[in-house]
Amino acid sequence: MSSEIEERAQFSQIRYGQCWEDAEILLEGLAIQPGDTCLSIASAGDNTLALLTRSPERVIALDLSLAQLACLELRVAAYRCLTHPELLSLMGSTTESTEPTTKQTLYQRCCPHLSPTVKQFWDDRLQLIAMGIGNSGKFERYFEIFRRYILPLVHGKKQINQLLKGGTLEERELFYNQVWNSRRWRWMFRLFFSRTVMGNLGRDPSFFQYVKANVAERIFDRAEYALTQLNPADNPYLQWILTGHHTTALPYALRPEHFDTIRANLDRLEWHQCSVEAFLDGLPNQTIDRYNLSDMFEYMSLDSYHQILAKLIQKGRKGGRLAYWNLLVPRHCSPEWSNQIRPLSDLAHHLYDRDKAFFYSAFHVEEIV
């Protein structure tokens, strides 16, 4: 069984140099237990690696894109042979020790742990290594255009630094309403995050095939929430968008307290270049305990969604959980599925209210019955 998006989108280049989904709410939603078998959309690898902090028996990472699996494989090599500060340097996460030659040296130390195919992939893209692998994707370059050419037309470094300092809820709302949320900001945001601009510069235009909502308006509302109701000082995704690195917060898998656990559990991780549908076809029934499905349902028709949902349930164990995001296309299990899977709506809504990767319109956690 092939994937619908496989027939429409290109997967030869890195689309995401890092995961733009909040692993903290993912882990709370999945509630992984020691001994679980997890299936995860690989993307750039960060959230797949975060699953290892909960000591599952097996984590299976899948992606249609060799480029995305190359991102995961290089991260695995980095966890194996670098120190934590060196990992952050290779990622481009920090402003310390970020000379291109330093990153090249770190990459060379990782090379013995790479497969020949993946080593060749990165050898052909050493300029991406020099930038920091967290900057290597089309989506990150989209944010770089925003940061370098658009944002300075609206706000200077002083305002950006003030925003990222955070503060109390009252202080954040006051700053947003009096300083940040200007007419120029609103106009610029709605233009740059429109369906047309985002489709051509950030994502793949085919990803919007099933989108009916106003893209810019939806994302603007969520951005406003993230800038006020959540604390920017704790938000690594917002910090990267506005500065090109992490200032006062790190994504879950990059936090120092998780480094040793991830390194110790790397042998529990495997990865494969194929669709979720094709991989499930080769699995026995009742194999998977936890699914990290990213936003994969965003790119498929309702019929395709129902087909793969049935297969996910079939290959999952009773009590198993699915966690996934909706960006702009509403996809979630409906009442007619209640004898097979049930939504954990209260949990999902509670977690969504804390979602630091603010552009998503919904987060879902569902349990196989």
C-alpha positions as CSV (number, residue, x, y, z in Angstrom):
1,M,0.0,0.0,0.0
2,S,1.6,3.3,-1.1
3,S,1.2,6.7,0.4
4,E,-1.0,9.3,-1.4
5,I,1.5,12.1,-0.9
6,E,4.3,9.9,-2.4
7,E,2.7,10.5,-5.8
8,R,2.5,14.3,-5.5
9,A,5.5,15.7,-3.6
10,Q,9.2,15.7,-4.1
11,F,11.4,14.0,-1.4
12,S,14.9,14.4,-2.7
13,Q,16.0,17.3,-0.6
14,I,15.8,18.1,3.1
15,R,12.5,19.6,3.8
16,Y,12.9,19.9,7.6
17,G,16.4,20.4,9.2
18,Q,14.7,19.9,12.6
19,C,11.4,18.8,14.0
20,W,8.9,21.6,14.3
21,E,6.6,19.7,16.7
22,D,6.7,19.9,20.5
23,A,8.2,16.6,21.8
24,E,7.2,17.5,25.4
25,I,3.4,17.2,24.7
26,L,4.1,14.3,22.4
27,L,5.7,12.3,25.2
28,E,3.0,13.2,27.7
29,G,0.3,12.2,25.2
30,L,1.9,8.9,24.3
31,A,2.8,7.9,27.8
32,I,5.4,5.4,26.6
33,Q,6.1,2.5,29.0
34,P,9.4,0.6,29.2
35,G,9.2,-2.3,26.8
36,D,6.9,-0.6,24.3
37,T,7.3,-0.8,20.6
38,C,7.0,2.7,19.0
39,L,6.5,3.7,15.4
40,S,7.5,7.2,14.5
41,I,7.6,9.5,11.5
42,A,11.3,10.3,11.3
43,S,11.3,13.9,9.9
44,A,14.6,15.3,11.0
45,G,14.9,12.8,13.9
46,D,14.6,15.0,17.0
47,N,11.3,13.7,18.2
48,T,12.1,10.1,17.3
49,L,15.2,10.4,19.5
50,A,13.1,12.0,22.2
51,L,11.1,8.7,22.4
52,L,14.2,6.9,23.6
53,T,14.2,8.9,26.8
54,R,11.2,6.8,28.0
55,S,13.2,3.5,27.4
56,P,10.9,1.7,24.9
57,E,12.1,-1.7,23.7
58,R,12.1,-0.7,20.1
59,V,11.6,2.5,18.1
60,I,10.9,2.2,14.3
61,A,11.4,5.5,12.4
62,L,10.0,5.7,8.9
63,D,10.2,8.4,6.2
64,L,9.6,8.5,2.5
65,S,12.6,10.8,2.2
66,L,16.3,9.6,2.2
67,A,17.2,13.2,2.9
68,Q,15.2,13.2,6.2
69,L,16.6,9.8,7.2
70,A,20.1,11.2,6.5
71,C,19.2,13.9,9.1
72,L,18.2,11.3,11.6
73,E,21.3,9.1,10.9
74,L,23.7,12.0,11.4
75,R,22.1,12.9,14.7
76,V,22.4,9.3,15.8
77,A,26.1,9.4,14.9
78,A,26.5,12.7,16.8
79,Y,24.9,11.3,19.9
80,R,27.3,8.4,19.7
81,C,30.6,10.3,19.4
82,L,30.2,13.9,20.3
83,T,29.8,15.7,23.7
84,H,26.5,17.5,24.4
85,P,28.0,21.0,23.7
86,E,29.5,19.6,20.4
87,L,26.1,18.3,19.4
88,L,24.6,21.7,19.9
89,S,27.4,23.2,17.8
90,L,26.8,20.8,15.0
91,M,23.1,21.6,15.1
92,G,23.7,25.3,15.0
93,S,21.7,25.6,18.2
94,T,24.1,27.9,20.0
95,T,26.1,30.9,19.1
96,E,29.3,29.5,20.8
97,S,31.9,27.5,18.8
98,T,29.9,27.9,15.6
99,E,32.8,28.5,13.1
100,P,32.1,26.5,9.9
101,T,35.5,24.8,10.3
102,T,34.4,23.6,13.8
103,K,31.2,22.1,12.4
104,Q,33.2,20.4,9.6
105,T,35.5,18.9,12.1
106,L,32.6,17.6,14.2
107,Y,31.0,16.1,11.1
108,Q,34.2,14.3,10.2
109,R,34.2,12.7,13.6
110,C,30.7,11.4,12.9
111,C,31.5,10.0,9.5
112,P,32.7,6.5,10.7
113,H,29.2,6.0,12.1
114,L,27.4,6.8,8.9
115,S,26.4,4.4,6.1
116,P,28.1,5.0,2.8
117,T,24.9,6.3,1.2
118,V,24.3,8.9,4.0
119,K,28.0,9.9,4.2
120,Q,27.9,10.6,0.4
121,F,24.6,12.6,0.9
122,W,26.3,14.9,3.5
123,D,29.6,15.0,1.7
124,D,27.7,16.5,-1.3
125,R,26.2,19.1,1.1
126,L,29.0,20.3,3.2
127,Q,27.7,23.9,3.0
128,L,24.7,22.7,5.0
129,I,27.0,21.3,7.7
130,A,28.7,24.6,7.8
131,M,25.4,26.3,8.5
132,G,24.4,23.9,11.2
133,I,22.3,20.9,10.4
134,G,19.3,22.4,12.2
135,N,19.3,25.1,9.4
136,S,19.6,22.6,6.6
137,G,15.9,22.3,5.4
138,K,13.7,24.2,3.1
139,F,11.4,25.1,6.0
140,E,14.4,26.6,7.9
141,R,15.4,28.7,4.9
142,Y,11.8,30.0,4.7
143,F,12.2,31.2,8.3
144,E,15.6,32.6,7.5
145,I,14.1,34.8,4.7
146,F,11.5,36.0,7.2
147,R,14.2,36.7,9.9
148,R,16.7,38.5,7.6
149,Y,14.5,40.4,5.2
150,I,11.0,40.7,6.5
151,L,11.1,41.0,10.3
152,P,13.7,43.9,10.3
153,L,11.1,46.0,8.4
154,V,8.8,45.7,11.4
155,H,10.8,45.2,14.6
156,G,14.4,45.8,15.5
157,K,16.7,43.7,17.7
158,K,15.7,45.6,20.8
159,Q,12.1,44.6,20.4
160,I,12.9,41.0,19.4
161,N,15.1,40.7,22.5
162,Q,12.4,42.2,24.7
163,L,9.8,39.8,23.3
164,L,12.1,36.7,24.0
165,K,12.7,37.8,27.6
166,G,9.1,36.8,28.3
167,G,8.0,37.9,31.7
168,T,4.7,37.5,33.5
169,L,1.5,37.0,31.5
170,E,0.5,40.6,32.2
171,E,3.9,41.9,31.0
172,R,3.7,39.8,27.9
173,E,0.2,40.9,26.9
174,L,1.1,44.5,27.6
175,F,4.2,44.3,25.4
176,Y,2.4,42.5,22.6
177,N,-0.5,44.9,22.5
178,Q,1.5,48.1,22.9
179,V,4.7,47.3,20.9
180,W,4.6,44.1,18.9
181,N,1.2,43.9,17.3
182,S,1.4,46.8,15.0
183,R,-0.5,47.3,11.8
184,R,2.7,46.6,9.8
185,W,3.3,43.4,11.8
186,R,-0.2,42.1,11.0
187,W,0.0,43.0,7.3
188,M,3.5,41.5,6.9
189,F,2.5,38.3,8.8
190,R,-0.5,37.7,6.7
191,L,1.5,38.2,3.5
192,F,4.5,36.0,4.4
193,F,2.5,33.2,6.0
194,S,-0.1,33.1,3.2
195,R,-0.8,29.8,1.5
196,T,1.0,31.0,-1.7
197,V,4.2,32.2,0.0
198,M,4.4,29.3,2.5
199,G,3.7,26.7,-0.2
200,N,6.4,27.9,-2.5
201,L,9.1,28.9,0.0
202,G,8.5,26.8,3.1
203,R,6.5,23.6,2.5
204,D,5.5,21.8,-0.7
205,P,2.5,23.3,-2.6
206,S,0.9,19.8,-2.8
207,F,0.8,19.7,1.0
208,F,-2.1,22.2,0.8
209,Q,-4.3,20.2,-1.5
210,Y,-6.9,19.5,1.2
211,V,-6.7,22.9,3.0
212,K,-9.8,25.0,3.0
213,A,-9.1,27.4,5.8
214,N,-7.4,30.8,5.6
215,V,-3.8,29.8,6.2
216,A,-2.4,33.1,7.4
217,E,-5.3,33.9,9.7
218,R,-5.1,30.5,11.5
219,I,-1.4,30.8,12.0
220,F,-1.7,34.4,13.1
221,D,-4.1,33.5,15.9
222,R,-1.8,30.7,17.1
223,A,1.2,33.0,17.0
224,E,-0.6,35.6,19.1
225,Y,-1.3,32.9,21.6
226,A,2.3,31.8,21.7
227,L,3.6,35.3,22.1
228,T,1.3,36.1,25.0
229,Q,-0.3,33.1,26.8
230,L,3.0,31.0,26.5
231,N,6.3,32.4,27.7
232,P,8.7,33.1,24.8
233,A,11.6,32.6,27.1
234,D,10.7,28.9,27.3
235,N,10.0,28.5,23.6
236,P,12.9,27.1,21.5
237,Y,10.8,27.1,18.3
238,L,9.9,30.8,18.5
239,Q,13.5,31.6,19.5
240,W,14.9,29.8,16.4
241,I,12.4,31.5,14.1
242,L,13.3,35.0,15.4
243,T,17.1,34.6,15.9
244,G,18.3,31.5,14.0
245,H,19.4,29.6,17.2
246,H,18.2,28.7,20.6
247,T,18.7,31.5,23.2
248,T,17.2,30.4,26.6
249,A,15.4,27.1,25.7
250,L,16.2,23.8,23.9
251,P,13.9,21.2,22.3
252,Y,13.4,18.1,24.4
253,A,16.0,15.9,22.7
254,L,18.7,18.6,22.9
255,R,18.4,19.2,26.6
256,P,21.5,18.2,28.5
257,E,19.5,16.1,31.0
258,H,18.4,13.8,28.2
259,F,21.7,13.4,26.3
260,D,23.0,10.3,28.2
261,T,19.7,8.5,28.1
262,I,19.3,8.9,24.4
263,R,22.9,7.8,23.8
264,A,22.4,4.7,26.0
265,N,19.3,3.7,24.1
266,L,20.4,4.3,20.5
267,D,20.6,0.6,19.8
268,R,16.9,0.3,20.2
269,L,16.3,2.6,17.2
270,E,16.0,1.5,13.6
271,W,15.0,3.4,10.5
272,H,13.6,2.6,7.1
273,Q,12.8,4.5,3.9
274,C,9.2,3.7,3.1
275,S,5.7,4.9,3.8
276,V,3.9,4.0,7.0
277,E,1.3,2.2,4.9
278,A,3.9,-0.1,3.2
279,F,5.7,-0.8,6.5
280,L,2.5,-1.8,8.3
281,D,1.6,-4.2,5.5
282,G,4.7,-6.3,6.5
283,L,3.9,-6.3,10.2
284,P,2.0,-8.9,12.2
285,N,-1.2,-7.6,13.8
286,Q,-1.0,-6.2,17.3
287,T,2.7,-5.2,17.1
288,I,2.8,-1.4,17.9
289,D,2.1,0.2,21.3
290,R,2.7,3.8,20.4
291,Y,2.5,5.9,17.2
292,N,4.1,9.3,16.6
293,L,2.4,10.2,13.4
294,S,3.5,13.9,13.1
295,D,1.0,15.6,10.8
296,M,0.9,12.9,8.2
297,F,-2.9,13.0,7.8
298,E,-2.7,16.6,6.6
299,Y,-1.7,15.4,3.2
300,M,-4.3,12.8,2.4
301,S,-7.9,12.6,1.4
302,L,-10.6,11.6,4.0
303,D,-10.9,8.1,2.3
304,S,-7.1,7.6,2.5
305,Y,-7.1,8.7,6.1
306,H,-9.8,6.1,7.0
307,Q,-7.9,3.4,5.2
308,I,-4.7,4.0,7.1
309,L,-6.5,4.5,10.4
310,A,-7.9,1.0,10.1
311,K,-4.5,-0.4,9.4
312,L,-2.9,1.5,12.3
313,I,-5.6,0.0,14.6
314,Q,-5.1,-3.5,13.2
315,K,-1.3,-3.4,13.7
316,G,-1.6,-1.7,17.1
317,R,-2.1,-3.4,20.5
318,K,-5.1,-2.9,22.7
319,G,-4.4,0.2,24.8
320,G,-2.0,1.5,22.3
321,R,-1.9,5.2,21.5
322,L,-1.8,7.4,18.4
323,A,-0.5,11.0,18.7
324,Y,-0.6,13.5,15.8
325,W,-1.1,17.1,14.8
326,N,-3.5,18.9,12.4
327,L,-2.0,22.0,10.8
328,L,-4.9,23.2,8.7
329,V,-6.8,20.0,7.6
330,P,-9.1,18.6,10.3
331,R,-8.5,14.9,10.7
332,H,-9.5,12.8,13.8
333,C,-11.4,9.7,14.6
334,S,-15.2,10.1,14.4
335,P,-17.8,8.5,16.6
336,E,-18.4,5.6,14.2
337,W,-14.9,4.3,15.1
338,S,-15.7,4.2,18.8
339,N,-15.7,0.4,19.0
340,Q,-12.0,0.4,17.7
341,I,-10.4,3.7,18.9
342,R,-11.4,6.5,21.3
343,P,-10.2,10.0,21.5
344,L,-8.5,11.1,24.7
345,S,-9.9,14.6,24.2
346,D,-9.4,16.1,27.6
347,L,-5.7,15.1,27.7
348,A,-5.1,16.3,24.1
349,H,-6.8,19.7,24.7
350,H,-4.8,20.2,27.9
351,L,-1.5,19.4,26.0
352,Y,-2.4,21.5,23.0
353,D,-2.8,24.5,25.3
354,R,0.9,24.1,26.1
355,D,2.1,23.4,22.6
356,K,5.2,25.6,21.9
357,A,5.2,24.7,18.2
358,F,2.4,27.1,17.8
359,F,1.3,26.9,14.2
360,Y,-0.8,23.7,14.5
361,S,-4.6,24.0,14.7
362,A,-5.1,20.8,16.8
363,F,-3.3,18.0,18.6
364,H,-4.9,14.6,19.0
365,V,-4.3,11.6,21.2
366,E,-6.3,8.5,20.6
367,E,-6.4,5.0,22.3
368,I,-7.0,1.7,20.6
369,V,-9.8,-0.2,22.4
